[in-house]
């Protein structure tokens, strides 16, 4: 999956398994499934991401999925948005050690960036229920761009519950995607919503 970037992905895995667990950014029970349920699960998300776009990962935590996306797709410019200092400290170390020139760490809450910054794609993983998450993410999305939220088996139910938010914020073409069905034992489920506007990402 990572091709020539595999050594960088392996180094990130080491940082997650070491300092990431030591600092409480990842639970120790996640170690045996670090690749399958975290790195590969996040990496496959880039299969549906256009080339050379600006990405915002809201509530990135330990850098999932943002760091993995940036490793697999160096054409992406990725902003890792996270309010907690201990997490942004770890992320700064990751960016430095992995020499990720296409990654920016932003210590902030997503809502504090509303009206200040916008992106082609806004993603997230296990941050909040979809109605609340879309309220944070859609205002950060450029017209014609997308929110791409990683979700579990409740994705369709969460999307139905977000109907009012979608209407209020102009979210369009909502859909539930299953990504990596040909390559992963547990495919990634994501909700994709387009921000209202004439320009589309293809």
Phi, psi and omega in degrees: 000319185268349176053233184291345179273004182303317178301325179290318177297321179295322178293321177297320178301320178296320179292322177294317183287337180261265181303327181299316178284319180301325182265005176078019179277342179217136181287144180300334178291344180279346185303313181296337181244028183302314181286309187294314188264352182235294185292308180291321180300322179278320184300322183294343178302328182290350177298334182248019180254128179296170181280147170053050177246164176268128185241140173241124177257105185277130180063046189296337178063247180271009179101024181246120010264357192305312182296317180297318178298318181292325178292313182289329184232084181295350176284346180275144170257116190244125173257122179266110184258119184207129184277338188274131185299316183296331178282317180292329175298314177299315182296321177298320178295318179299312181300319180292311184292326181269356179055051181270089183288348181261016183236137176238134176260125182239113177274103184189161168274146183305317184294336178287346179266352180301131181083353182249324182219148174222159186221161176288325183221132176240124183237169178194163180215119175053048183258311184196163173303149188304318180303317178288318183299316179296328176296330175278320192270320183300321178294345178269355187262128178296154179302126182090351176276189185225151161263134179230098187255123177288129182222173179256212185292344182270012186305312182297320179294318179295321179296319178297322180289343183266009185304317182294320179294318178300316180296316183293322185261002176078023176291137185229161175052047180294139179206153176257126182250145170245112189247137178086025182297334181269348187236343184243145174295320177242094180303155179276130175259130180220150173257129178244132180226132179269139175282137184303136180156171185274333182275132181244151168267132182254000000 
